[in-house]
Amino acid sequence: MLRKRGTGIPTLAAVAREARCAKGLVNYHFSSKASLLASVAEELGRNRVERWQVAFGDRTANGAIQATWEVILTERREGATIAWAALRAETDTLTVRTVNGADAAFGNALTLHVAKLLAEMNLQPSVPAAELGWYLAAVVQGMQLLLEAGAEPAVLQGAYSAAWLGILSLAKPGA
């Protein structure tokens, strides 16, 4: 429902109707709306980290940049971007904590992938690797929001490539 609607977190009753089950069944598995949203955030976060891991795979730098751009487009097309925006807008403590945890896992995963990619290119970051991973995570989030707002994908793809040039400029030849 979040992928379709984006705005307005559904009630448990609406979720039950969409799932074509009794509201009591939803209440049994999720004691509250916050619990349901936290579960959704955990699942979206896990899927996101896995998808990006596959995109980085054992590719060249150019291949990884292209594959990760495709992930950005896929996440938007499938509604994950709008779902994340809706979850980020929630204010209950459990959802906020879970979304923040998923964002941290994503940033940490990107840190590892960027460091590995640089090492394969015999480059060492001149700043802490975590800064590069989190920089990329912020770029990704910004690109997704701009796409959602109607920005032209071809223009953003160039900006995404430029962000990668920024990452590479913060690396120096390895010893």
C-alpha positions in Angstrom: 0.0 0.0 0.0 2.9 2.4 0.7 4.4 1.7 -2.7 1.1 2.5 -4.4 -0.1 5.5 -2.3 3.1 6.9 -0.9 1.4 9.5 1.3 -0.9 8.8 4.2 0.1 5.7 6.2 -2.8 3.2 6.0 -4.7 2.1 9.1 -4.5 -1.5 10.2 -8.1 -1.9 9.0 -7.1 -0.6 5.6 -4.2 -3.1 5.5 -6.6 -5.9 6.4 -9.0 -4.9 3.6 -6.1 -4.8 1.1 -4.9 -8.2 2.3 -8.5 -9.5 2.3 -8.2 -10.8 5.8 -9.8 -10.0 9.1 -8.5 -7.0 11.0 -7.9 -9.3 14.0 -5.4 -11.3 12.0 -3.4 -8.1 11.3 -3.7 -7.2 15.0 -2.5 -10.7 15.9 0.7 -10.4 13.9 1.3 -6.6 14.5 0.2 -5.3 17.8 0.1 -1.7 16.5 0.4 0.3 13.4 4.0 1.3 14.5 4.9 -2.4 14.8 3.5 -3.0 11.2 5.5 0.0 9.9 8.6 -1.1 11.6 8.3 -4.5 10.0 7.8 -2.9 6.6 10.9 -0.7 7.2 13.0 -3.7 8.1 11.9 -5.6 5.0 12.4 -2.7 2.7 15.8 -2.0 4.3 16.9 -5.6 3.9 15.8 -5.7 0.3 17.6 -2.5 -0.4 20.9 -3.6 1.0 20.6 -6.9 -0.9 19.7 -5.2 -4.2 22.7 -2.8 -3.9 25.0 -5.7 -3.0 24.0 -7.4 -6.2 24.5 -4.2 -8.2 28.0 -3.8 -7.0 28.8 -7.5 -7.4 32.1 -8.3 -9.1 31.9 -5.5 -11.6 34.3 -2.9 -12.9 33.9 0.6 -11.5 32.0 1.7 -14.6 29.8 -1.4 -14.4 29.0 -0.8 -10.7 28.1 2.8 -11.4 25.8 1.9 -14.2 24.2 -1.0 -12.2 23.7 1.1 -9.1 22.0 3.8 -11.2 19.7 1.1 -12.5 18.9 0.2 -8.9 17.9 3.9 -8.2 15.5 3.8 -11.2 14.1 0.4 -10.3 13.5 1.4 -6.7 11.6 4.4 -7.9 9.6 2.5 -10.5 8.7 -0.2 -8.0 7.5 2.4 -5.4 10.2 1.8 -2.8 11.3 5.4 -3.0 7.8 6.7 -2.2 7.3 4.1 0.5 10.6 5.2 2.2 9.4 8.8 2.0 6.2 7.9 3.8 8.0 5.9 6.4 10.5 8.7 7.0 7.6 11.1 7.6 6.3 9.0 10.5 7.0 10.3 14.0 6.3 7.3 16.3 9.5 6.2 18.0 9.5 2.6 16.8 9.2 3.5 13.1 11.7 6.3 13.4 14.2 4.0 15.1 13.7 1.2 12.6 13.9 3.6 9.6 17.1 5.1 11.0 18.5 1.7 11.6 17.8 0.6 8.0 19.3 3.8 6.7 22.4 3.1 8.9 22.7 -0.4 7.5 22.4 1.0 3.9 25.1 3.6 4.6 27.4 0.9 6.2 26.8 -1.4 3.2 27.7 1.4 0.8 30.8 2.1 2.8 32.0 -1.5 2.4 31.2 -1.6 -1.3 32.9 1.7 -2.1 36.0 0.7 -0.1 36.1 -2.7 -1.9 35.7 -1.0 -5.3 38.4 1.5 -4.6 40.7 -1.4 -3.4 40.1 -3.3 -6.6 41.2 -0.1 -8.5 44.3 0.0 -6.2 43.1 3.3 -4.7 42.9 4.3 -1.0 40.4 6.9 0.2 42.1 10.1 1.4 39.2 10.6 3.8 37.6 7.9 6.1 35.9 5.3 4.0 32.7 5.7 6.0 32.5 9.3 4.8 32.5 8.1 1.2 29.8 5.5 1.9 27.6 8.0 3.7 28.2 10.6 1.0 27.0 8.0 -1.6 24.0 7.1 0.5 23.0 10.8 0.7 23.5 11.2 -3.1 21.3 8.1 -3.7 18.6 9.4 -1.5 18.7 12.9 -3.1 18.6 11.4 -6.6 15.6 9.3 -5.7 13.7 12.3 -4.3 14.5 14.4 -7.3 13.3 11.6 -9.6 10.1 11.3 -7.5 9.6 15.1 -7.9 9.8 14.7 -11.7 13.4 15.5 -12.5 14.7 14.2 -15.9 16.5 10.9 -15.4 19.2 11.6 -18.0 20.2 14.8 -16.3 20.3 13.1 -12.9 22.3 10.2 -14.3 25.0 12.7 -15.3 24.9 14.2 -11.8 25.2 10.7 -10.3 28.2 10.0 -12.5 29.7 13.3 -11.3 29.1 12.3 -7.7 31.2 9.2 -8.4 33.9 11.3 -9.9 33.8 13.2 -6.6 34.3 9.9 -4.7 37.2 8.9 -7.0 38.8 12.3 -6.5 38.9 11.6 -2.8 41.1 8.5 -3.4 44.8 8.3 -4.1 46.9 5.5 -5.5 47.5 2.6 -3.1 50.9 1.7 -1.7 
